[in-house]
Amino acid sequence: MSLLKPKLFIGSSRSNLSIAEKVKSYLSSNVDCSIWNSPEIWEINQSTFDNLLRCVSYFDFGLFIATADDWTLTKDKIVIEPRDNVILEMALFCGALGRDKSFLMVEEGIKLPTDFDGIYMPYFKKEDEKSIQSACDAYSKRITQHYRLGYLSLYPTTALAIGYYKNFISGLVERINEAEEIIIDGKRYSDFKLKVVLPKDLKGNIRERATLFYKRNNLLSNSLNTKYRPYPSWFMFDAAQAPQAFLYDMPTTLTGIDDAIELILQKTFHGRTNLQEIIEQRELSNFKRVLKMQIDKSPFAQEIVEIIDEF
């Protein structure tokens, strides 16, 4: 499973939807963009506000385009302001995702709420294509850098990946070079590597999925004995590759993530919606990204551990 692009929600007024479409075209090479009018975002028989609350858990970033939409009388002066729902939605995403992941792109000449005073944000002119592209470039770099540097989001799989590494992988990595050799059919195996198998999806019980995977691929149940504790595992022994042998582990800690997502979506029916499947893929991608970050901190882990997809 390749890492997914970060997902971006683009909000705008209806009258300036064309600007949102231009923004999407400029950002799509690095970011998976969805404009506010995308059909997959909205669930029928739900209010706009309820749909937005639900969607916040789906996106990694939010970008809101403040354009000259409304003439307003303020302190005896006529000013041009953005549509109020654009500001409300930006505040909603900012509260849920944080200010580093919620952005405002502003048309020159409009009045913003005073709470935005002193905050730098890209401005653009509606009739100036280069200014729109320049503003998009600034946010594209910000999003890409934020994602590349590994800022962690409060997804359930963030904590699960860190716990899986610290409670299982790190201990195994420390002891694997001291492990006793294993003799199978007269062949000696002493060079052990670990392959972490990520499931294709989160359907069903991951523990059962793991057992089926091990048996389907003719892996052997055995134990890696170390000085402090044994590590029961599933192995692939190939006489042609001796003394090297591979341990396989599918993280059963992922069991229950599908239930957590259903709670977030306030799901009250059986079956799986497209949005649920998309969120599950995001969670799997996040688990892989966070786990890879943990592995990359240790030269020993980099040498021993490989993350692969279920096959």
PyMOL commands that set and color helices and strands:
alter all, ss='L'
color gray80, all
select helices_A, chain A and resi 14-27+39-41+48-56+84-97+99-101+114-116+129-148+156-178+206-216+239-241+252-254+257-264+274-296+299-304
alter helices_A, ss='H'
color red, helices_A
select strands_A, chain A and resi 7-11+32-35+61-66+70-74+77-81+102-107+123-124+182-184+187-189+191-198+220-225+230-236+244-249+305-309
alter strands_A, ss='S'
color yellow, strands_A
deselect
rebuild
show_as cartoon
